[in-house]
Amino acid sequence: MARVERFKSISKTKLILFTIWLVSFLVLTFCTIVIMAYPGPIPLKYKILLFFPLQVASGFFFPISIGKIIQWIRERDLATVLWNFISDCSDAGLSRFYASREKNAKIDLERRFREHKKGDILLTGPSLRLFLAPGAYFHAVIKDNIKSYETYGVNIRIVHADMERNVSVPIRAYVEEFNPDGRHPRGKHRVRLDWASDIFDWNRSIDDIKSFDLAEFYKDFYRKYGSAPSVYRCRCVSDLENVAGGIRELNATTEGGNVIRARQSMCAPYFTAVIFPDICYYTPNILHQEAPANMPMLAFLAGGPVYDKILTHFKFLWWSGEDYEKLRGPSNERDPSA
C-alpha cells in the first residue's frame, strides 16, 4: 500500500512539473513572438508587460529543461555502466549472482541435484559438511536421489581436506575456535582474537603473544586435536569425520556401494564448488571467527573461462588427492591391474 501511495506521489509531482514547464514554454514563445513581430509599434509600457512574464517563464523553463537533460545524460551513463557489467558477466560466463548460499541459492542448487540425470557431479571444499554430513540439508537431498544417480550412471566425486595432513585445517580451527593464546575454551567463553576487536592495533602482531607460536600450534594440532585419540576434537575435524560417515551411509543405500567417490587432499581449496556438466556453483570462503562465513554464491556456465578453470582445478585436486581406501592402509588398496 505504501508503495502505491509513493508511486502516486511521484506521478503527481511529475505532472505538476510538466504543467509548469509547458505553461512556461507557451508564455515564453508567445511573448518572444509578439516582441519580435512588432518591434516598433508596441508602446514601451506594453513591452515592459511582455518582458516581465517572459523573464518569469524563462526562470522556470530553462532550469527544468536543463535538469531533464542532465537526468537523461545520467540515465544514459548508468545504462552504459549496466551494459558493460552485463557484457563482462557474459564474457566470464556468469549466469547468476546470489547474495548468500541461503534462500534462492539453496532452492536453485537443490533443483539441480534433483533434476540431474547425466554426467558426474563434482564437489570440492574444505569439508563439504553442508552436502554430505548426516542431518545437513543437501545430505537429505542427495539421499533422496542417490538411487536415481546409480540408475543413470551418475557418480558424485568429492575432494576435501585430509583430516590429518591438510595445512589449512589447523589455521581454520585456530581462527574459528581457539583463544588468542592457542588454548581451547572447551565450553567456556571464548576470548576475542586481537584482529576481531573493535579497536585494532595496527602495530601489534601475533608474535607479541609470547606464550603462543602459530607454527608450533600447527605442528601439534593433529596430535592434540586431530582425528587420532585426543583430548578434544575440533569442529572442523569433526566435520570431516561426519562427512566420511555420511558418505558411507549414502553409499550403503545403493547396490554398488560406490556412487560417491571421495578423495582427501593436503591442498583442498578454501572455497566450495559444485560442478555439474553444464554449470558450476562457486562460493568463495574466508577465515572468519564465525562459521560459516556464508559468502555470496556465483553460477558459471560450462564453456566459459571461469567454469573451465574451476573444472581444471578440481581435476588437479582429484589427481593429487588420495582415495579413502588408501588412507585406511595398504591392505585395502585395490590391485591396479584389476
Order of alpha helices (4+ residues) and beta strands (2+ residues): alpha-alpha-beta-alpha-beta-alpha-alpha-beta-alpha-alpha-alpha-beta-beta-beta-beta-alpha-beta-alpha
